[in-house]
Structure formats: structure tokens, C-alpha cells
Amino acid sequence: MLILFLVIAAIAGYLAGYQWRGDGNSLLHQLEQQQLVLDEQKAQLYKLKVQVVQLTQRRKIDEAALDEVSALLKEQQQASLELREEIAFYRGIVSPSEVRSGILIQRVELTPLAAAQLFHYRVVLTQVLKNERVARGEVEITLSGVFEGRTHNIPLQDLDKQAKKSLKFRFKYFQMFEGDLQLPDGFSPHSIDVVVKPRHSNNSINESFPWPRLAVEEKI
């Protein structure tokens, strides 16, 4: 009886061990399959990261190229604008819209600078090409405005320390006066007055250019 029990126990233990080994082999196989899947996913993730880096670098390159093209376009537009202005300027000398003899105040410009109340000015005098004589004389530039509730007229020389005491001109086609002027604190300008006094002539040329109009034109 004891021998039969031992035989039955041995058989049961063998069967149990066989089943465990079978389950263990199955789990090991599943682990190996899962490891393969994990390795494949890691490889795909690495490829995706590489693609992301490549796309990011390409986007940066494209953005840099776009910025460069935009900057070049702005430069070309500015150059074109300056060229059109220059052509218009010389065209005004060669064939002025107004048939006038003698000297003309062709242009008065103001450009705001970085510092407060500081402006770059430019005044251009011309005469038509068919006039072969050399123009000589003196020009006076004055800023008119309001200071402390009263009207004030300030000569250019008081605002631009680099300007000569006497602005003399001598030209055949055109001459330009330019520099930087500093407005006094509290001074509110409303116009630039230009007086051209040709030599050997009593007929002076007087023109007033509104400051607000000049300021708006420069901002545009």
C-alpha cells in the first residue's frame, strides 16, 4: 500500500513539473516576443526623433532663407524708392512743372532722429538747366513756433551748431544744405521758413513749409 502511494506521488510530481516547465517555456517565449516588439518600437522611435530633428533644422533653414529674402526685398524696395525720388528730383531740374526762371526751393525735408527733439534737415535749391549762369547769394532758414505761449522765430544757426553763420550758395544746377537741428525743450514748431536772396537782385524768394506736413511725410 505504501509502495503504491509512493508511485502515485512520484507520477503526480512528474506531471506537475512537466506542466510548470511547459508554462515557463511559454512565458519565456512571450517575453522574447515582447522584447522583440519593444526593440522594434525603440528603433521606430529613434527614426521618428531623427526625422523631427531633420524637419526642425530644415524649418530653421527655410525661415532663415525667408528672412534673408524678405530683407533683400526691403532693400530693393528702398533702393527703388530712392531711385524714383532721385529721378523726380533731376526731372524737376531738367523740365520743371512750373515755367519759372531763376532759383527754386526744390525740396525741404525733415527726418526724426533717435534723440528727442533732434531732426536731420535738408534744403535743396535748384535752377533749370537752360539757365547757364551760376547762381550766387545767401539763404536764410528760420523755424517758427510757439514757446511758453508766445510766437518765436529761431534762426537755424541757433539750432545747428555746425551750421555756418552765413549760408551762402553758389551753384549752376543745384545746391544742398543739410545738418542736424536740436529743438529747445518746450518749443513747438509749426513751420520752416526759407528766404533765398540772390546776389545782385532785390527779388528774394520766400517760402514757408508747415512742420506738421513735413513730419507726416517723414513718418510715411
SULURJO-V276856 format. One record per backbone hydrogen bond with DSSP energy under -0.5 kcal/mol. NH is the residue of the N-H (numbers start at 0). CO is the residue of the C=O. If there is no record, write none. Layout:
nh:NH co:CO
nh:NH co:CO
//
This chain:
nh:4 co:0
nh:5 co:1
nh:6 co:2
nh:7 co:3
nh:8 co:4
nh:9 co:5
nh:10 co:6
nh:11 co:7
nh:12 co:8
nh:13 co:9
nh:14 co:10
nh:15 co:11
nh:16 co:12
nh:17 co:13
nh:18 co:14
nh:19 co:15
nh:20 co:16
nh:21 co:17
nh:22 co:18
nh:23 co:19
nh:24 co:20
nh:25 co:21
nh:26 co:22
nh:27 co:23
nh:28 co:24
nh:29 co:25
nh:30 co:26
nh:31 co:27
nh:32 co:28
nh:33 co:29
nh:34 co:30
nh:35 co:31
nh:36 co:32
nh:37 co:33
nh:38 co:34
nh:39 co:35
nh:40 co:36
nh:41 co:37
nh:42 co:38
nh:43 co:39
nh:44 co:40
nh:45 co:41
nh:46 co:42
nh:47 co:43
nh:48 co:44
nh:49 co:45
nh:50 co:46
nh:51 co:47
nh:52 co:48
nh:53 co:49
nh:54 co:50
nh:55 co:51
nh:56 co:52
nh:57 co:53
nh:58 co:54
nh:59 co:55
nh:60 co:56
nh:61 co:57
nh:62 co:58
nh:63 co:59
nh:64 co:60
nh:65 co:61
nh:66 co:62
nh:67 co:63
nh:68 co:64
nh:69 co:65
nh:70 co:66
nh:71 co:67
nh:72 co:68
nh:73 co:69
nh:74 co:70
nh:75 co:71
nh:76 co:72
nh:77 co:73
nh:78 co:74
nh:79 co:75
nh:80 co:76
nh:81 co:77
nh:82 co:78
nh:83 co:79
nh:84 co:80
nh:85 co:81
nh:86 co:82
nh:87 co:83
nh:88 co:84
nh:89 co:85
nh:90 co:86
nh:91 co:87
nh:92 co:88
nh:93 co:89
nh:94 co:90
nh:98 co:96
nh:99 co:97
nh:103 co:125
nh:105 co:103
nh:105 co:123
nh:106 co:123
nh:108 co:121
nh:110 co:119
nh:112 co:117
nh:117 co:114
nh:118 co:180
nh:119 co:110
nh:120 co:118
nh:120 co:178
nh:121 co:108
nh:122 co:176
nh:123 co:106
nh:124 co:174
nh:125 co:103
nh:126 co:172
nh:127 co:101
nh:128 co:92
nh:130 co:127
nh:131 co:129
nh:134 co:132
nh:134 co:170
nh:136 co:168
nh:137 co:196
nh:138 co:166
nh:139 co:194
nh:141 co:192
nh:142 co:153
nh:143 co:141
nh:143 co:190
nh:144 co:151
nh:145 co:187
nh:146 co:149
nh:147 co:185
nh:149 co:146
nh:151 co:144
nh:153 co:142
nh:153 co:151
nh:154 co:152
nh:155 co:140
nh:157 co:154
nh:158 co:154
nh:158 co:155
nh:159 co:155
nh:160 co:158
nh:162 co:159
nh:166 co:138
nh:167 co:165
nh:168 co:136
nh:170 co:134
nh:174 co:124
nh:176 co:122
nh:178 co:120
nh:180 co:118
nh:181 co:158
nh:182 co:116
nh:182 co:180
nh:186 co:183
nh:187 co:145
nh:188 co:186
nh:189 co:143
nh:190 co:143
nh:191 co:208
nh:192 co:141
nh:193 co:191
nh:193 co:206
nh:194 co:139
nh:195 co:204
nh:196 co:137
nh:196 co:194
nh:197 co:195
nh:198 co:135
nh:200 co:197
nh:203 co:201
nh:204 co:195
nh:205 co:203
nh:206 co:193
nh:208 co:191
nh:209 co:207
nh:210 co:189
nh:213 co:209
nh:214 co:210
nh:215 co:211
nh:216 co:212
nh:217 co:213
nh:218 co:214
nh:219 co:215
//
